[in-house]
Amino acid sequence: MQRAAIFLSVAACAKLVGIHDYQPNDASGPIAPSFDATNPPPCNSWGSAGCVTSLVAGVDKTCAVANGVVYCWGNLPGDGTLSEASPTAIRTGGSGVIVTASSTGVQNGVTCLDDDGKVSCWGDDALAQQQSSPGSNMPGDPFPQQWSSIAVGADHACGLTPSGAVSCWGADGADQLGDVLISGSACGPTPCTATPSPIELLPGAVELAAGDSHTCARYVTGTVACWGSNSEGQLGDNGETVEAVPTNVVVDASAPPPITHIVAGLAHTCALNSIGQFACWGAGGNGQRGDGSKNLAESATFIDPISNPVTAIATGESDTCVIDSAEAVFCFGDNTFGVVGTTDFGSDAVQSPAPVGITNATSITVGKRHACALLDTGGIACWGDNSANELGTEAPNTCHLTQCSDTPVDVPPPM
């Protein structure tokens, strides 16, 4: 089963980072990711809910934060029910509350939220992703640690401290927890631990991304190191060997501009650089690397296949979406459920960026089989699979076997 992770962060001191593109631009350059923490976009209200400050798509759910209130819809939204067809309030918190989710793993994959650096989760805990304090359909007990950011993968998670230290917990079947020895496990045949295990990194880590079974860290210098599964080159180290120790991503350029943002999917990893180019490495069989091929790549080659610089990027199971400097959204990868939009709808491999019809996006997030964008009006638009109500509204059905929309639909604000 193919899977991927999403990662979103919100500007706040000692707050949880969740995917995709609300990242501080701490590497120099003229192109900053949208939702730059140092220069956030103007606040436009999502109806009476107010300004949306966090948006994330999970396996088959979507969550947003507006004025400190967490709203979710889709499968296991977090309010104790099995499903919600429209945005439903999950929790009221402080102004810095954000949400993060895994779009990898089982359908009730771990979703986390934060208030003042405290993390609590709900969903699957089969491999100790929730540090053995599970909340199956509502947020469980807060973790004992405080993190400045957190990345959630398919069956593991990693936390980052303000000093740049990184620890990981959960499953370790592919060394995604780093160079640790786990003796004994309550996870059956898969090694796992609920105890955060320190990762030996060079100093200066500022961002994390967690994929299916691999993890990457970006440094303030604009370089990236990855560890864990490498079956399709997703570590970017010019090989396909599992690595328990962080290894540097190889960038195919003599003097590459600094990397400003990283995201991780099922078995591919993507990055933006300071001049508005993107690179994806690892799996490419569904066209999710966006370079016109279906080949895997073992290193990073930055490209600019659209006319404007790229300002934001997000990865899902086998899809990738970007926003350009004109606020237009382009996607590529598996279009079976319409994530890439009307271009080659039904194809399992759209290999180059295709417009989805949104020209006023400020943020993008991709789930397992759906995607959502925050618009400069303050509204939210989603498209793709809607079989679990993850689009938050009824949508025109363009699929044959399930419910999906290959055109973006507006998510109505909470009542």
C-alpha atoms as one frame of an Amber mdcrd trajectory, in Angstrom:
protein
   0.000   0.000   0.000   1.413   3.348  -0.987   1.581   6.030   1.608   3.071
   9.479   2.260   3.474  12.132   4.945   2.498  15.690   5.174   4.155  18.380
   7.207   2.863  21.902   8.052   4.193  24.516  10.448   2.873  27.742  11.902
   4.805  30.777  13.088   5.063  30.583  16.843   7.793  30.331  19.386   8.080
  26.825  20.845   5.182  25.517  18.757   4.469  22.304  16.934   5.420  22.014
  13.289   3.082  20.068  11.322   3.692  19.999   6.793   3.897  21.694   4.528
   4.759  25.220   3.918   4.343  27.533   6.904   8.089  27.598   7.402  10.400
  30.398   8.495  12.723  31.349   5.649  15.965  31.249   7.582  18.115  30.633
   4.512  18.924  33.748   2.538  17.327  34.432  -0.833  14.657  36.469  -2.555
  12.055  33.703  -2.712  10.490  32.844   0.626   7.959  30.037   1.137   4.414
  31.300   1.413   3.239  31.678   4.979   6.720  32.899   5.827   6.809  33.312
   9.606   8.637  36.614   9.311   6.185  38.066   6.785   2.789  36.323   7.016
   0.111  37.094   4.438  -2.780  39.415   5.263  -5.466  37.805   7.377  -8.738
  37.234   5.536 -11.513  35.585   7.490 -12.837  32.104   6.759 -16.367  33.244
   7.391 -17.211  33.807  11.048 -14.404  31.413  12.064 -11.811  34.107  11.464
  -8.277  33.944  10.102  -6.953  30.477   9.200  -3.429  30.021  10.540  -2.924
  26.285   9.992  -4.170  23.869   7.332  -3.270  20.198   6.964  -4.548  17.220
   4.981  -4.199  13.753   6.496  -4.853  10.283   5.144  -8.598  10.890   4.794
  -9.250  13.947   6.936  -8.505  17.663   6.833  -7.979  20.094   9.707  -7.684
  23.858   9.954  -7.047  26.276  12.799  -8.854  29.624  12.852  -8.477  32.017
  15.791  -7.053  29.214  17.910  -9.985  26.838  17.304  -9.209  23.487  15.653
 -11.735  22.406  13.017 -11.565  19.003  11.316 -13.648  17.018   8.851 -13.475
  13.573   7.266 -12.588  10.249   8.904 -11.980  10.292  12.696 -11.924  14.081
  12.874 -11.109  14.119  16.589 -14.464  15.000  18.159 -15.226  11.435  19.251
 -17.244  10.579  16.137 -16.287   8.328  13.248 -16.835  10.931  10.547 -17.844
  14.539   9.969 -18.973  15.834   6.599 -18.267  19.505   7.367 -15.801  21.472
   9.527 -16.403  20.640  13.182 -14.787  22.258  16.221 -12.396  19.834  17.931
 -10.701  22.010  20.517 -10.301  25.611  21.535  -6.778  26.683  22.420  -4.345
  29.564  22.283  -3.430  31.651  19.291  -0.436  29.446  18.507  -2.331  26.155
  18.202  -1.557  24.262  15.009  -2.325  20.831  13.614  -0.170  18.271  11.849
  -1.104  14.906  10.383   0.314  11.843   8.704  -1.087  11.083   5.280   0.744
   7.786   5.423  -0.166   4.601   7.178  -3.610   3.357   8.094  -6.690   5.450
   7.446  -6.868   6.672  11.034  -3.242   7.766  10.923  -1.913   9.883  13.745
  -3.022  13.506  13.906  -1.434  15.863  16.443  -2.207  19.313  17.750  -0.281
  21.699  19.948  -0.679  24.430  22.525   2.376  26.109  24.076   4.715  23.380
  22.851   2.633  20.518  24.251   1.680  17.789  21.791  -1.362  15.517  21.933
  -2.546  13.079  19.277  -5.368  10.840  18.162  -5.609   7.962  15.698  -3.467
   4.868  15.277  -0.925   3.968  17.975  -0.056   0.429  16.906   3.649   1.312
  16.728   3.860   3.718  19.694   3.597   6.848  17.547   1.574   8.445  20.333
   4.131   7.471  22.986   1.682   4.882  24.370  -0.899   7.510  25.308  -3.404
   6.919  22.532  -6.582   8.768  21.851  -8.306   6.707  19.178 -10.913   9.260
  18.154 -10.106  12.246  20.382  -6.823  13.868  21.446  -5.087  11.792  24.132
  -2.907  12.898  27.010  -0.218  15.468  26.169   3.271  14.152  25.557   5.635
  14.709  28.486   8.114  16.586  26.264   7.833  19.991  24.662   8.969  20.478
  21.068   9.453  23.515  18.884   8.333  21.416  15.901   7.279  17.871  15.127
   7.111  15.770  11.949   4.732  12.801  11.716   5.464   9.911   9.377   3.572
   6.724   8.575   4.502   4.951  11.798   7.057   7.199  13.478   7.449  10.816
  14.558  10.350  13.145  15.252  10.599  16.273  17.382  12.884  19.295  17.100
  13.965  21.503  20.012  14.762  25.238  19.733  18.458  24.362  20.061  18.313
  22.119  16.984  18.338  18.747  18.758  16.223  15.987  17.164  14.674  12.860
  18.700  12.415  10.254  17.088  10.024   7.556  18.346   7.626   4.935  16.987
   8.542   2.199  14.499  12.153   1.523  13.583  11.864  -1.189  10.957  13.975
   0.817   8.490  16.199   2.758  10.912  13.919   5.792  10.688  14.679   6.384
  14.378  18.366   6.628  13.582  21.230   4.599  14.975  19.467   3.121  18.008
  19.162  -0.427  19.312  15.678  -1.379  20.446  15.449  -4.493  22.583  12.003
  -5.919  23.085   8.853  -4.400  21.686   5.123  -4.321  22.216   4.734  -3.900
  18.459   5.036  -7.527  17.453   7.612  -8.208  14.731   8.311  -4.498  14.090
  10.833  -2.834  16.418   9.383   0.264  18.038   9.762   2.491  21.064   7.632
   5.135  22.751  10.767   6.798  24.136  12.213   9.621  22.006  15.642   8.549
  20.762  18.202  11.300  20.058  19.518  11.587  16.512  23.183  12.506  16.149
  22.986  15.506  13.837  25.303  18.337  13.009  24.264  21.512  14.894  21.800
  23.917  13.359  18.772  21.794  12.388  15.764  24.063  11.766  13.175  21.869
  10.030  12.091  18.212   9.881  10.191  16.147   7.326   8.998  12.571   7.898
   8.015  10.189   5.108   6.743   6.653   5.159   9.908   5.227   6.751  12.492
   7.968   6.319  13.248  11.303   7.938  15.105  14.426   6.822  16.450  17.497
   8.587  17.225  20.887   7.062  20.020  22.987   8.519  20.249  26.749   8.850
  23.064  26.566   6.285  20.575  25.421   3.623  21.757  21.809   3.441  19.740
  18.653   4.170  20.553  15.268   5.723  18.279  12.190   5.706  18.147   8.731
   7.293  15.991   5.588   7.258  14.524   3.692   4.302  16.226   4.321   0.979
  14.616   1.700  -1.245  13.936   4.224  -4.029  16.648   6.776  -3.347  14.516
   8.957  -1.064  17.529   9.829   1.093  19.175  11.529  -1.874  22.669  10.238
  -1.088  23.366   8.708  -4.511  22.431   5.234  -3.295  19.581   2.940  -2.288
  20.938   1.582   0.981  19.191   2.018   4.325  21.044   4.559   6.448  20.820
   4.673  10.249  23.054   7.752  10.424  21.998  11.041   8.772  23.631  11.364
   5.364  23.825  14.530   3.298  21.546  14.946   0.290  23.624  15.288  -2.862
  22.627  18.340  -4.923  23.571  18.193  -8.602  25.037  21.686  -8.894  28.483
  23.175  -8.414  27.316  25.997  -6.122  23.692  25.267  -5.217  21.532  27.993
  -3.654  20.498  27.201  -0.071  17.487  24.969   0.504  14.668  26.831   2.271
  12.033  24.121   2.810  11.727  20.307   2.781   8.779  17.895   2.630   8.585
  14.101   2.470   6.171  11.679   0.818   5.788   7.921   0.736   9.163   7.293
  -0.864  10.052  10.655  -2.325  11.400  13.860  -0.811  11.123  17.395  -2.178
  12.714  20.753  -1.430  12.604  24.409  -2.417  15.660  26.584  -2.795  16.139
  30.308  -2.297  15.710  31.207  -5.987  12.333  29.537  -6.400  13.315  26.188
  -7.884  12.175  22.804  -6.574  13.761  19.365  -6.547  12.253  15.957  -5.795
  14.238  12.775  -5.378  13.349   9.180  -4.663  10.356   7.380  -6.184   9.079
   8.639  -9.528   6.855   5.863 -10.843   3.740   8.025 -10.564   5.391  11.158
 -11.912   5.547  12.621  -8.383   8.988  14.169  -8.964   7.634  16.503 -11.655
  10.587  16.382 -14.045   8.739  14.715 -16.937   9.921  11.193 -16.160   8.809
   8.148 -14.175  12.338   7.278 -13.083  13.577   7.282  -9.521  16.328   9.731
  -8.610  19.073   9.219  -6.032  20.103  12.884  -5.803  18.531  16.340  -5.991
  18.372  18.236  -9.265  16.625  21.588  -8.908  14.377  22.575 -11.808  11.991
  25.375 -12.767   9.468  23.789 -15.176   6.828  26.496 -14.644   7.179  30.101
 -15.738   7.256  31.697 -12.273   9.368  30.917  -9.182   7.919  28.345  -6.795
   7.026  29.620  -3.324   5.462  26.557  -1.646   5.525  22.776  -2.022   3.616
  19.855  -0.485   3.791  16.082  -0.856   1.162  13.373  -0.465   1.105   9.637
  -1.043   2.232   9.717  -4.664   1.550  13.347  -5.525   3.286  16.704  -5.210
   1.792  20.192  -5.492   3.443  23.598  -5.720   2.397  27.242  -5.646   4.165
  29.784  -7.840   4.807  33.454  -7.158   1.564  34.363  -8.954  -0.362  32.202
  -6.410  -1.228  29.549  -9.026  -1.349  25.880  -7.962   0.264  23.108 -10.013
   0.274  19.387  -9.160   1.846  16.229 -10.559   1.804  12.525  -9.788  -1.044
  10.037  -9.390  -4.263  11.527 -10.781  -6.524   8.530 -10.258  -8.611  10.542
  -7.776  -8.155  13.958  -9.354  -5.373  15.391  -7.175  -3.644  16.726 -10.296
  -6.923  18.209 -11.520  -8.540  17.838 -14.917  -5.254  17.269 -16.770  -5.116
  13.554 -17.659  -7.765  12.788 -15.038  -7.756   9.074 -14.219  -4.088   8.669
 -15.108  -1.768   7.154 -12.508   1.232   9.170 -13.676   1.103  12.859 -14.618
   4.801  13.588 -14.913   4.947  17.391 -15.234   3.298  20.210 -13.245  -0.314
  20.773 -14.342  -2.553  23.689 -13.279  -5.483  22.725 -11.051  -7.416  25.949
 -11.627  -6.500  27.911  -8.482  -4.767  31.262  -9.018  -4.972  32.821  -5.537
  -3.406  30.273  -3.173  -1.171  31.161  -0.226  -0.668  27.660   1.220  -0.933
  24.084  -0.030  -1.281  20.704   1.696  -1.661  17.213   0.223  -3.187  14.140
   1.852  -3.200  10.551   0.734  -5.619  11.120  -2.155  -6.780  14.725  -1.784
  -5.314  18.220  -1.561  -6.376  21.574  -0.120  -5.254  25.169  -0.549  -5.698
  28.233   1.610  -6.753  31.148  -0.575  -5.836  34.800  -0.284  -9.510  35.498
   0.423  -9.243  33.438   3.612 -11.268  30.597   2.096 -10.251  26.953   1.750
 -10.579  24.901  -1.445 -10.089  21.117  -1.643 -10.108  18.557  -4.444  -9.478
  14.850  -4.997 -10.936  11.924  -3.045 -14.106  12.642  -1.067 -15.106   9.116
  -0.059 -14.547   9.990   3.635 -15.833  13.582   3.367 -12.291  14.928   3.417
 -13.289  17.718   1.015 -15.643  19.074   3.673 -18.594  19.510   1.324 -20.585
  17.726  -1.325 -18.641  17.756  -4.559 -19.290  16.865  -8.196 -18.430  13.200
  -8.571 -15.895  12.663 -11.322 -14.856   9.176 -10.178 -16.507   5.929 -11.160
 -15.833   3.735  -8.147 -15.826   6.266  -5.325 -16.543   9.939  -4.631 -14.033
  12.472  -5.875 -13.716  15.818  -7.604 -10.969  16.760 -10.048 -11.888  20.433
  -9.675 -11.416  22.434  -6.456 -14.526  22.963  -4.324 -14.914  25.569  -1.592
 -15.008  24.261   1.963 -17.864  26.056   3.734 -16.800  27.796   6.951 -18.071
  26.418  10.262 -21.618  27.359  11.133
